[in-house]
């Protein structure tokens, strides 16, 4: 079994690792994470999980509405991780920010949403974040997304 490090904040000192992660994302078609520009590196504080000095999962936290959006641009490389990494990142992001309103968004595109579609089904069924509240569906960065509040 692979040893996955707990999530930690990523800084500009980690850019080599982030670029390598982006390259892997580009190869497998994860377009939102295929470059620093597409993942909007400057707009969030990023958290990542590592295996042997390689990022296998990351997501950001950014200012959003009247609080903060967690798990922003979350991506996990296939075949290297368990299902809890983005949740671990969310918990670290919430601890990092402290007292705030927290939101997450889910892609509504059934054809291209992939992991987000599976997560959306779990959220709707109350299996993950059972106390979250649906706020609305809106266009964010040109993509139709559901907005949920923790």
BAFI-3210 file (N, C-alpha, C; in Angstrom, 3 decimals, decimal comma, padded with zeros to 6 digits):
// residues 150
n [1|2|3|4|5|6|7|8|9|10|11|12|13|14|15|16|17|18|19|20|21|22|23|24|25|26|27|28|29|30|31|32|33|34|35|36|37|38|39|40|41|42|43|44|45|46|47|48|49|50|51|52|53|54|55|56|57|58|59|60|61|62|63|64|65|66|67|68|69|70|71|72|73|74|75|76|77|78|79|80|81|82|83|84|85|86|87|88|89|90|91|92|93|94|95|96|97|98|99|100|101|102|103|104|105|106|107|108|109|110|111|112|113|114|115|116|117|118|119|120|121|122|123|124|125|126|127|128|129|130|131|132|133|134|135|136|137|138|139|140|141|142|143|144|145|146|147|148|149|150]
n.u [000,847|000,499|002,126|000,559|001,062|-000,227|-002,381|-000,861|-000,105|000,574|003,218|004,954|007,457|006,930|006,432|007,681|006,840|004,095|003,906|004,685|002,550|000,485|001,250|000,837|-001,928|-002,764|-002,061|-003,928|-006,301|-007,477|-008,495|-008,951|-006,855|-004,538|-002,601|-000,910|-002,204|-004,774|-005,680|-005,893|-003,929|-003,073|-005,360|-006,085|-005,418|-003,437|-003,635|-002,043|-001,630|000,968|002,911|005,907|007,366|005,866|003,089|-000,153|-002,720|-004,654|-006,134|-007,790|-008,472|-010,538|-011,603|-015,096|-018,374|-019,945|-017,916|-015,775|-014,664|-014,187|-012,157|-011,587|-011,009|-010,281|-008,395|-007,450|-005,016|-005,584|-005,634|-003,773|-004,523|-006,768|-010,312|-010,627|-009,006|-009,623|-011,512|-009,934|-008,259|-010,173|-010,865|-008,407|-008,241|-010,422|-009,628|-007,343|-008,404|-010,267|-012,802|-015,531|-017,914|-018,418|-018,236|-018,845|-018,551|-020,183|-019,771|-022,224|-022,356|-023,201|-021,872|-019,169|-018,387|-017,451|-015,760|-016,914|-019,606|-020,180|-019,667|-021,608|-023,953|-023,629|-023,688|-026,307|-027,685|-027,113|-024,884|-022,288|-020,937|-023,393|-024,883|-024,851|-026,104|-028,043|-027,583|-027,833|-027,949|-025,532|-023,655|-020,254|-017,100|-017,754|-019,001|-021,707|-022,731|-023,528|-024,048|-023,125|-023,512|-021,634]
n.v [-001,189|002,243|004,976|007,767|011,095|013,352|016,135|019,240|022,777|024,250|026,069|028,690|027,558|024,964|024,804|023,345|020,722|021,140|021,896|019,473|017,870|019,196|018,623|015,845|015,848|017,129|015,202|013,191|014,407|016,167|019,060|021,450|021,458|021,495|023,410|026,105|028,501|027,641|026,317|028,422|029,412|031,719|032,575|031,229|029,510|026,730|023,204|020,077|016,535|014,183|011,518|010,039|012,523|013,456|015,122|013,911|014,621|017,575|020,672|023,857|026,701|029,490|032,952|033,486|034,332|035,144|034,136|031,399|029,259|025,869|023,053|023,844|023,530|020,881|017,933|014,576|012,229|009,332|005,965|006,174|006,803|007,181|007,552|009,661|011,901|014,537|015,281|015,295|017,415|019,448|019,605|020,498|022,960|024,316|024,430|026,024|028,499|029,155|030,760|031,091|031,268|028,383|027,041|024,764|023,755|022,027|020,559|020,577|019,240|016,397|014,873|015,559|015,857|013,730|012,637|014,616|014,305|011,828|012,546|014,523|012,980|011,533|013,630|014,592|012,393|012,546|011,309|012,306|015,057|015,503|017,563|019,707|022,431|023,024|025,807|027,254|026,965|028,052|029,957|029,648|030,772|030,281|027,802|025,691|025,213|023,638|025,207|024,705|024,968|024,488]
n.w [000,000|-000,769|000,822|001,750|002,300|004,819|003,994|003,051|003,088|-000,030|-001,486|-003,303|-003,319|-003,900|-006,573|-008,676|-008,156|-008,444|-011,143|-012,314|-011,479|-012,867|-015,500|-015,569|-015,163|-017,499|-019,411|-018,857|-019,332|-017,465|-017,572|-016,068|-014,311|-015,743|-016,052|-014,329|-014,832|-015,728|-013,457|-011,808|-010,018|-008,607|-007,331|-005,048|-001,923|-001,748|-001,154|-000,791|-001,242|-000,901|-002,338|-001,879|-002,489|-004,658|-005,909|-005,495|-005,187|-005,060|-003,961|-003,703|-001,541|-001,528|-001,405|-001,377|-002,193|000,803|002,330|002,180|-000,436|-000,526|-001,531|-004,103|-007,533|-007,162|-007,611|-008,158|-008,857|-010,821|-009,534|-007,464|-004,909|-002,055|-001,323|000,417|000,265|-000,803|001,079|003,399|002,674|002,572|005,299|006,367|005,046|006,129|008,832|008,480|007,526|009,511|011,436|009,455|006,735|004,829|001,573|-001,134|-004,536|-007,214|-010,326|-012,851|-015,220|-016,762|-018,672|-018,650|-016,054|-014,443|-011,676|-010,095|-010,673|-009,438|-006,802|-006,518|-006,594|-004,211|-002,347|-002,736|-001,792|000,856|001,909|002,106|003,807|005,423|006,635|004,957|002,938|000,108|-001,965|-004,471|-008,074|-010,326|-012,743|-012,778|-013,455|-016,115|-016,089|-015,364|-012,092|-008,984|-005,880|-002,606|000,930|003,853]
ca.u [000,000|001,261|002,054|000,127|001,251|-001,401|-002,310|-000,163|-000,187|001,554|003,711|005,753|008,585|006,460|005,995|008,174|005,918|002,791|004,036|004,685|001,164|-000,273|001,614|000,111|-003,345|-002,955|-001,971|-005,133|-007,485|-008,016|-008,176|-008,919|-005,611|-003,476|-001,586|-001,143|-003,204|-006,103|-006,129|-006,052|-002,988|-002,989|-006,643|-006,415|-004,376|-003,504|-003,259|-001,774|-001,155|002,143|003,509|007,316|007,686|005,048|001,703|-001,144|-004,032|-004,602|-007,306|-007,562|-009,508|-010,529|-012,734|-016,264|-019,612|-019,705|-017,022|-014,704|-014,961|-013,197|-011,967|-011,558|-010,191|-009,774|-008,067|-006,672|-004,561|-006,180|-004,821|-002,712|-005,017|-008,043|-011,421|-010,741|-008,016|-010,225|-012,139|-008,838|-007,858|-011,237|-010,716|-007,234|-008,583|-011,316|-008,783|-006,454|-009,172|-010,875|-014,220|-016,029|-018,892|-017,709|-019,011|-018,176|-019,350|-020,155|-020,049|-023,513|-022,230|-023,219|-020,977|-017,761|-018,149|-016,692|-015,756|-017,864|-020,948|-020,315|-019,747|-022,917|-024,950|-023,445|-024,165|-027,774|-028,175|-026,772|-023,810|-021,092|-021,352|-024,850|-025,541|-024,693|-027,365|-028,022|-027,852|-028,376|-027,140|-025,088|-022,522|-019,019|-016,022|-018,327|-019,463|-022,885|-022,352|-024,338|-023,346|-023,543|-022,927|-021,436]
ca.v [000,000|003,481|005,896|009,092|012,087|014,185|017,348|020,413|023,963|024,362|027,429|028,842|026,629|023,667|024,957|022,250|019,613|021,514|021,794|018,045|017,441|019,763|017,859|014,566|016,159|017,411|013,929|012,374|015,175|016,997|020,367|022,505|021,378|021,232|024,462|027,039|029,473|027,029|026,010|029,709|029,316|032,971|032,911|030,350|028,877|025,343|022,108|018,885|015,285|013,671|010,194|010,097|013,827|013,701|015,473|012,993|015,235|018,946|021,537|025,168|027,414|030,875|033,771|033,160|034,873|035,761|033,252|030,745|028,067|024,831|022,013|024,534|022,877|019,633|016,860|013,464|011,361|007,996|004,819|006,445|007,396|006,720|008,487|010,659|012,969|015,863|015,587|015,687|018,754|020,357|019,795|021,348|024,296|024,913|024,764|027,116|029,742|029,448|031,099|031,617|030,447|027,560|026,560|024,000|023,740|020,782|020,672|019,987|018,625|014,946|014,227|015,873|016,065|012,614|012,478|015,566|013,715|010,827|013,292|015,185|011,957|011,248|014,812|014,600|011,290|012,821|010,415|013,103|016,358|015,359|018,778|020,818|022,975|023,507|027,241|027,546|026,597|029,293|029,850|030,094|030,588|029,777|026,426|025,550|024,501|023,724|025,806|024,121|025,578|023,559]
ca.w [000,000|-000,873|001,968|001,322|003,353|005,095|003,173|003,572|002,234|-001,103|-001,665|-004,521|-003,224|-004,411|-007,963|-009,511|-007,922|-008,996|-012,603|-012,640|-011,305|-013,992|-016,697|-015,470|-015,362|-018,924|-020,131|-018,662|-019,704|-016,389|-018,132|-015,042|-013,565|-016,717|-015,960|-013,224|-015,278|-015,746|-012,098|-011,131|-008,909|-007,837|-006,723|-003,919|-001,118|-002,226|-000,269|-001,570|-000,655|-001,600|-002,193|-002,311|-003,081|-005,851|-005,580|-006,062|-005,049|-004,554|-004,094|-003,124|-000,807|-001,992|-000,972|-002,194|-001,625|002,107|003,074|001,435|-001,227|-000,288|-002,551|-005,393|-008,550|-006,602|-008,550|-007,631|-009,938|-010,707|-009,195|-006,493|-003,687|-001,534|-001,553|001,473|000,176|-000,910|002,364|004,288|002,264|003,014|006,745|006,583|004,564|007,127|009,986|008,086|007,432|010,814|011,497|008,175|006,029|003,854|000,442|-002,176|-005,760|-007,965|-011,755|-013,215|-016,544|-016,631|-019,628|-018,411|-014,631|-013,889|-010,225|-009,530|-010,792|-008,377|-005,550|-006,499|-006,221|-002,780|-001,605|-002,816|-000,971|002,241|002,349|002,378|004,342|005,571|007,107|004,019|002,427|-001,273|-002,050|-005,792|-009,233|-010,941|-013,660|-012,144|-014,439|-017,361|-015,920|-014,515|-010,882|-007,779|-004,748|-001,341|002,133|004,982]
c.u [000,893|001,063|001,751|000,275|-000,036|-001,274|-001,559|-000,332|000,926|001,938|004,445|007,000|008,232|006,129|006,503|007,250|004,550|002,830|004,014|003,272|000,309|000,008|000,875|-001,378|-003,642|-002,970|-003,244|-006,425|-008,149|-007,693|-008,095|-007,605|-004,410|-002,391|-001,907|-002,223|-004,603|-006,595|-006,289|-005,205|-002,999|-004,270|-006,972|-005,172|-004,540|-002,996|-003,052|-001,356|-000,034|002,328|004,928|007,656|006,981|003,637|000,777|-002,554|-003,840|-005,944|-006,987|-008,736|-009,392|-011,711|-013,884|-017,510|-019,303|-018,790|-015,912|-015,205|-013,836|-013,197|-012,028|-010,560|-009,558|-009,542|-007,196|-006,284|-005,129|-005,148|-003,773|-003,236|-006,303|-009,096|-011,464|-009,840|-008,637|-010,931|-011,080|-008,368|-008,892|-011,109|-009,525|-007,507|-009,462|-010,526|-007,896|-007,192|-009,761|-012,345|-014,673|-017,227|-018,126|-018,676|-018,159|-019,110|-019,154|-020,573|-021,365|-023,478|-022,127|-022,234|-019,509|-017,421|-017,359|-016,859|-016,754|-019,288|-021,183|-020,457|-021,115|-024,008|-024,850|-023,949|-025,693|-028,376|-027,848|-025,655|-022,530|-021,558|-022,874|-025,571|-025,374|-026,046|-027,167|-028,388|-028,505|-027,468|-026,811|-023,960|-021,303|-017,883|-016,543|-018,878|-020,663|-022,528|-023,393|-023,466|-023,975|-022,824|-022,802|-022,073]
c.v [001,254|004,346|007,296|010,043|012,870|015,483|018,466|021,562|023,905|025,823|027,512|027,965|025,250|023,705|023,859|021,038|019,896|021,423|020,327|017,473|017,932|018,988|016,513|014,779|016,404|016,116|013,095|013,160|015,954|018,452|021,484|022,541|021,156|022,307|025,345|028,046|028,869|026,681|027,272|029,749|030,550|033,297|032,108|030,036|027,387|024,366|020,870|017,719|014,747|012,179|010,336|011,387|014,092|014,033|014,475|013,567|016,657|019,616|022,847|025,646|028,875|031,629|033,548|033,654|035,572|034,906|032,718|029,487|027,067|023,842|022,607|023,833|021,579|018,585|015,827|012,576|009,953|006,937|005,028|006,768|006,740|007,808|009,655|011,872|014,346|016,242|015,997|017,101|019,770|020,642|020,694|022,783|025,023|025,308|025,969|028,462|030,123|029,776|031,765|030,794|029,676|026,989|025,605|023,970|022,422|021,035|019,953|019,255|017,113|014,247|014,449|016,008|014,965|012,461|013,417|015,017|012,668|011,523|013,958|014,208|011,625|012,403|014,819|013,514|011,484|011,953|011,165|014,494|016,375|016,621|019,955|021,210|023,463|024,989|027,585|026,931|027,885|028,991|030,457|029,757|029,927|028,361|026,408|024,665|024,672|024,309|025,236|024,816|024,516|024,113]
c.w [000,000|000,369|001,450|002,502|003,579|004,297|003,873|002,579|001,200|-001,258|-002,994|-004,495|-003,778|-005,900|-008,894|-009,387|-008,548|-010,522|-013,052|-012,525|-012,481|-015,281|-016,706|-015,708|-016,838|-019,728|-020,003|-018,891|-018,585|-016,727|-017,096|-014,279|-014,479|-016,750|-014,761|-013,592|-015,214|-014,344|-011,244|-009,847|-008,015|-007,069|-005,473|-003,103|-001,382|-001,178|-001,129|-000,714|-001,535|-001,357|-002,728|-003,063|-004,412|-005,390|-006,270|-005,983|-004,546|-004,728|-003,388|-002,287|-001,217|-001,408|-001,939|-001,464|-000,292|002,978|002,191|000,728|-000,993|-001,461|-003,962|-006,317|-008,035|-007,675|-007,844|-008,791|-009,749|-010,304|-008,125|-005,110|-003,200|-001,732|-000,577|001,297|000,063|000,387|003,396|003,955|002,725|004,508|007,063|006,143|005,571|008,377|009,682|008,096|008,788|010,681|010,196|007,745|004,962|002,826|-000,383|-003,371|-006,474|-009,404|-012,068|-014,555|-016,410|-017,564|-019,301|-016,935|-013,951|-012,402|-009,552|-009,611|-009,707|-007,024|-005,421|-006,081|-004,733|-001,919|-001,589|-001,935|000,515|002,786|002,715|002,783|004,549|006,019|006,157|003,437|000,999|-001,277|-003,377|-006,853|-009,963|-011,917|-012,969|-013,089|-015,716|-017,291|-014,971|-013,317|-009,789|-006,670|-003,474|-000,195|003,212|006,227]
res [x|x|x|x|x|x|x|x|x|x|x|x|x|x|x|x|x|x|x|x|x|x|x|x|x|x|x|x|x|x|x|x|x|x|x|x|x|x|x|x|x|x|x|x|x|x|x|x|x|x|x|x|x|x|x|x|x|x|x|x|x|x|x|x|x|x|x|x|x|x|x|x|x|x|x|x|x|x|x|x|x|x|x|x|x|x|x|x|x|x|x|x|x|x|x|x|x|x|x|x|x|x|x|x|x|x|x|x|x|x|x|x|x|x|x|x|x|x|x|x|x|x|x|x|x|x|x|x|x|x|x|x|x|x|x|x|x|x|x|x|x|x|x|x|x|x|x|x|x|x]
***
